[in-house]
């Protein structure tokens, strides 16, 4: 499950994850994430989110939704996001920008394997 409001970044991540053979569903709102997790329980293994342009409360809610669904939460964060979210997103793995797409794909694969 890919959550991002930045369309070019979301499209690029989506394409790379699909090319890596992963099933990907992308949304641009936390309400859509909640609906997808409710509609298709068990379909997703990881919530990957770029928190840029999301209010901190939405990011916290996305991490909590992932945890309640038994999923790993991965956040691709810049320094500004890390500063505003670090204390509120316990349990999420932070991938710090700049990060390569390959590193993000590897992190998703590791999370799917439970590592």
Residue frames relative to the residue before (quaternion, step in Angstrom):
aa qw qx qy qz dx dy dz
X 1.0000 0.0000 0.0000 0.0000 0.00 0.00 0.00
X 0.1181 -0.8036 0.5833 0.0082 3.56 -0.65 1.17
X 0.0492 -0.8010 0.5965 -0.0139 3.57 -0.73 1.10
X 0.2863 0.7420 -0.5608 0.2303 3.57 -0.58 1.17
X 0.3158 -0.7410 0.5626 0.1861 3.56 -1.10 0.74
X 0.6093 0.5377 -0.3512 0.4651 3.57 1.24 -0.26
X 0.3624 -0.8065 0.4225 0.1994 3.54 0.00 1.36
X 0.6878 0.4655 -0.3395 0.4416 3.71 0.66 -0.83
X 0.6573 0.4981 -0.3146 0.4700 3.59 0.94 -0.82
X 0.6545 0.5111 -0.3166 0.4584 3.58 0.95 -0.83
X 0.6572 0.5058 -0.3140 0.4623 3.59 0.93 -0.86
X 0.6629 0.5028 -0.3072 0.4619 3.58 0.96 -0.84
X 0.6592 0.4921 -0.3071 0.4784 3.59 0.90 -0.88
X 0.6245 0.5464 -0.3284 0.4511 3.56 0.96 -0.89
X 0.6870 0.4879 -0.2845 0.4573 3.58 0.82 -1.02
X 0.6767 0.4928 -0.3008 0.4568 3.60 0.90 -0.85
X 0.6499 0.4997 -0.3205 0.4745 3.59 0.98 -0.77
X 0.6368 0.5107 -0.3242 0.4781 3.60 1.02 -0.79
X 0.6560 0.5138 -0.3107 0.4573 3.58 0.94 -0.87
X 0.6539 0.4961 -0.2992 0.4866 3.58 1.17 -0.60
X 0.5785 -0.6298 0.3544 0.3782 3.57 1.29 0.09
X 0.5244 0.6373 -0.4088 0.3896 3.57 1.23 0.30
X 0.4368 -0.6577 0.5478 0.2767 3.56 -1.13 0.73
X 0.0190 -0.8253 0.5621 -0.0513 3.58 -0.61 1.14
X 0.0553 -0.7438 0.6655 0.0286 3.52 -1.14 0.79
X 0.1272 -0.8325 0.5376 0.0423 3.60 -0.64 1.07
X 0.0169 -0.7779 0.6280 -0.0116 3.55 -1.10 0.81
X 0.3156 -0.7597 0.5343 0.1945 3.55 -1.25 0.35
X 0.7266 0.3364 -0.2316 0.5524 3.59 1.25 0.32
X 0.5428 -0.6290 0.4508 0.3263 3.55 -1.09 0.73
X 0.5896 0.5552 -0.3744 0.4516 3.61 1.08 -0.56
X 0.6463 0.5035 -0.3159 0.4785 3.59 1.06 -0.73
X 0.5931 0.5415 -0.3528 0.4802 3.59 1.11 -0.65
X 0.6639 0.5081 -0.3069 0.4550 3.58 0.84 -0.97
X 0.6629 0.5046 -0.3051 0.4614 3.58 0.93 -0.89
X 0.6629 0.5040 -0.3135 0.4563 3.60 0.90 -0.87
X 0.6570 0.4989 -0.3168 0.4681 3.59 0.95 -0.81
X 0.6554 0.4981 -0.3055 0.4786 3.59 1.09 -0.68
X 0.7028 0.4863 -0.2690 0.4440 3.59 0.91 -0.95
X 0.8101 0.1747 -0.0579 0.5567 3.56 1.00 -0.83
X 0.0277 -0.8186 0.5736 0.0071 3.62 0.49 1.09
X 0.8012 0.2872 -0.2235 0.4751 3.52 -0.98 0.84
X 0.5464 0.6313 -0.4070 0.3705 3.62 1.21 -0.15
X 0.7746 0.3512 -0.1625 0.5002 3.56 0.99 -0.84
X 0.2578 -0.7731 0.5603 0.1479 3.55 -1.18 0.58
X 0.7880 0.1509 -0.0396 0.5956 3.55 1.22 -0.57
X 0.1941 -0.7082 0.6596 0.1604 3.52 -1.23 0.62
X 0.0855 -0.7800 0.6199 -0.0066 3.56 -0.63 1.24
X 0.0290 0.8314 -0.5494 0.0784 3.57 -0.57 1.15
X 0.2155 -0.6929 0.6707 0.1534 3.49 -1.19 0.77
X 0.2567 -0.8346 0.4661 0.1427 3.60 -0.22 1.22
X 0.4034 0.7071 -0.4902 0.3115 3.61 1.24 -0.01
X 0.8361 0.1763 -0.1879 0.4844 3.54 -1.03 0.96
X 0.5957 0.5000 -0.3890 0.4937 3.60 1.24 0.31
X 0.4774 -0.6223 0.5178 0.3416 3.60 -1.02 0.65
X 0.6406 -0.5518 0.3703 0.3848 3.58 -1.10 0.67
X 0.6374 0.5408 -0.3381 0.4323 3.61 0.95 -0.80
X 0.6371 0.5199 -0.3301 0.4635 3.60 1.04 -0.69
X 0.6429 0.5137 -0.3225 0.4678 3.57 1.01 -0.80
X 0.6381 0.5166 -0.3172 0.4747 3.56 0.95 -0.88
X 0.6513 0.5137 -0.3114 0.4637 3.59 0.94 -0.86
X 0.6423 0.5193 -0.3241 0.4612 3.62 0.97 -0.80
X 0.6507 0.4988 -0.3144 0.4784 3.60 0.95 -0.84
X 0.6571 0.5019 -0.3108 0.4687 3.60 0.95 -0.82
X 0.6296 0.5220 -0.3341 0.4684 3.60 1.00 -0.77
X 0.6383 0.5192 -0.3240 0.4669 3.58 0.96 -0.85
X 0.6704 0.5069 -0.3015 0.4502 3.58 0.84 -0.96
X 0.6710 0.5027 -0.3005 0.4547 3.58 0.90 -0.92
X 0.6893 0.4520 -0.2692 0.4980 3.57 1.14 -0.63
X 0.5075 -0.6698 0.4072 0.3577 3.59 1.29 0.00
X 0.5155 0.6519 -0.3983 0.3881 3.56 1.20 0.51
X 0.4979 -0.5950 0.5304 0.3416 3.52 -1.29 0.41
X 0.1989 -0.7526 0.6146 0.1276 3.56 -1.17 0.67
X 0.0621 -0.7789 0.6241 -0.0007 3.55 -0.79 1.09
X 0.0970 -0.7890 0.6057 0.0352 3.58 -0.82 1.01
X 0.2281 -0.7435 0.6156 0.1277 3.58 -0.87 1.01
X 0.0205 0.8697 -0.4839 0.0951 3.55 -0.01 1.35
X 0.3314 -0.6760 0.6199 0.2212 3.47 -1.28 0.61
X 0.7186 -0.4469 0.2924 0.4455 3.60 -1.22 0.20
X 0.6386 0.5308 -0.3231 0.4538 3.59 1.05 -0.75
X 0.6539 0.4930 -0.3123 0.4815 3.59 1.06 -0.72
X 0.6267 0.5483 -0.3366 0.4396 3.55 0.97 -0.85
X 0.6600 0.5177 -0.3034 0.4521 3.57 0.94 -0.90
X 0.7527 0.4084 -0.2302 0.4623 3.60 0.87 -0.86
X 0.7647 0.3984 -0.1906 0.4693 3.59 1.18 -0.46
X 0.4778 0.7351 -0.4215 0.2317 3.59 1.11 -0.61
X 0.7353 0.4277 -0.2420 0.4668 3.59 0.86 -0.90
X 0.7346 0.4584 -0.2196 0.4496 3.60 1.20 -0.43
X 0.7308 0.4146 -0.2306 0.4907 3.60 1.21 -0.17
X 0.0928 0.8188 -0.5564 0.1061 3.57 0.94 0.86
X 0.7570 0.3561 -0.2822 0.4696 3.53 -0.97 0.89
X 0.6315 0.4884 -0.3406 0.4966 3.58 1.24 -0.27
X 0.3724 -0.6881 0.5694 0.2521 3.55 -1.12 0.66
X 0.2408 -0.7803 0.5661 0.1126 3.56 -0.86 1.00
X 0.1163 -0.7391 0.6609 0.0580 3.55 -0.90 1.02
X 0.2592 -0.8208 0.4942 0.1222 3.56 -0.43 1.22
X 0.3980 -0.6830 0.5658 0.2346 3.52 -1.01 0.94
X 0.5356 -0.2004 -0.8202 0.0157 1.56 -2.01 1.41
X 0.0214 -0.7739 0.6323 -0.0292 3.54 -1.02 0.90
X 0.4465 -0.6871 0.4952 0.2887 3.56 -1.00 0.73
X 0.6105 -0.5347 0.4336 0.3915 3.52 -1.25 0.47
X 0.6194 0.5547 -0.3396 0.4397 3.58 1.02 -0.77
X 0.6516 0.5036 -0.3155 0.4715 3.58 1.00 -0.78
X 0.6313 0.5160 -0.3349 0.4723 3.59 1.05 -0.71
X 0.6493 0.5055 -0.3162 0.4722 3.59 0.92 -0.89
X 0.6456 0.5127 -0.3187 0.4677 3.61 0.96 -0.83
X 0.6516 0.5109 -0.3180 0.4618 3.60 0.97 -0.84
X 0.6349 0.5133 -0.3309 0.4733 3.59 1.01 -0.76
X 0.6539 0.5120 -0.3165 0.4583 3.59 0.91 -0.87
X 0.6467 0.5107 -0.3152 0.4707 3.60 0.96 -0.87
X 0.6570 0.5051 -0.3137 0.4635 3.59 0.94 -0.86
X 0.6505 0.5116 -0.3203 0.4611 3.59 1.01 -0.74
X 0.6711 0.4664 -0.2859 0.5004 3.58 1.16 -0.59
X 0.5457 -0.6351 0.3922 0.3808 3.57 1.29 -0.12
X 0.5873 0.6129 -0.3475 0.3984 3.57 1.25 0.28
